[in-house]
Amino acid sequence: MPTDPVGRFLAALDPQHREAVGGKPHQEQERLAAAWERELEADDALDTLDELSPPAAEAEAARRVLERETD
């Protein structure tokens, strides 16, 4: 499992989004990974989900970040 924020963020994405984000410049990937980490830290509902399933919480946070990016 990756330990760097970008690698963890990419791993949390579904395959289609992982490919799309993986093709972006590294600086953009870092910005999205930072937003993802903030989402994980800030949302109390994700804390509860994280206790039950850390991968599910990470995937949900990644989905939210990408959803905001496309709005």
TARAMO-V349524 format. One record per backbone hydrogen bond with DSSP energy under -0.5 kcal/mol. CO is the residue of the C=O (numbers start at 1). NH is the residue of the N-H. E is the energy in kcal/mol with one decimal. If there is no record, write none. Layout:
[[CO,NH,E] [CO,NH,E]]
This chain:
[[4,8,-2.6] [5,9,-2.6] [6,10,-2.8] [7,11,-2.1] [8,12,-1.4] [9,13,-0.8] [10,13,-0.8] [14,18,-2.8] [15,19,-2.0] [16,20,-1.8] [17,21,-3.1] [18,22,-2.4] [19,23,-1.0] [21,24,-1.7] [25,28,-0.6] [25,29,-2.1] [26,30,-2.5] [27,31,-2.0] [28,32,-2.4] [29,33,-2.5] [30,34,-2.2] [31,35,-2.0] [32,36,-2.3] [33,37,-2.4] [34,38,-2.2] [35,39,-2.2] [36,40,-2.3] [37,41,-2.1] [38,42,-2.4] [39,43,-1.7] [42,44,-0.7] [43,47,-1.1] [44,48,-1.6] [45,49,-2.1] [46,50,-2.8] [47,51,-1.5] [48,52,-1.2] [49,53,-3.7] [53,57,-2.1] [54,58,-2.4] [55,59,-2.4] [56,60,-2.4] [57,61,-2.4] [58,62,-2.2] [59,63,-2.4] [60,64,-2.3] [61,65,-2.3] [62,66,-2.4] [63,67,-2.3] [64,68,-2.3] [65,69,-1.7] [66,70,-1.3] [67,71,-0.8] [68,71,-0.5]]
